[in-house]
Amino acid sequence: MIVTPGSQATLAAAAEEGLLSILTGAGVTVTTATCGSCFGGQGVLADNEVCVSTSTENFGGRMGSASAQIYLASPLVVAEAAVAGQFVNVH
């Protein structure tokens, strides 16, 4: 799992709330505030890999292979999927 804060303010708030320690303690990679993951800056998806993202755009090849599956979801759904290792019904 890769977490990329959308702004320096978000990164600072997450640090202040202790969220960065929780995430890194769970093995999550936390990047600097950027849009790096959007363009494969932190790695690209291989053929047929599945990604769930809180990003705002979804089109073939955006994060790597054009055959990768990219799903857009809310932060809650993404967090639940990361913990469960699959999509789950959070309602």
Secondary structure, DSSP 4 states (H G I P E B T S, - for coil): -EE--SSHHHHHHHHHTTHHHHHHHTT-EE--SSSGGGGTTT--B-TT-EEEE--S---TTTTB-TTSEEEE--HHHHHHHHHHTS-----
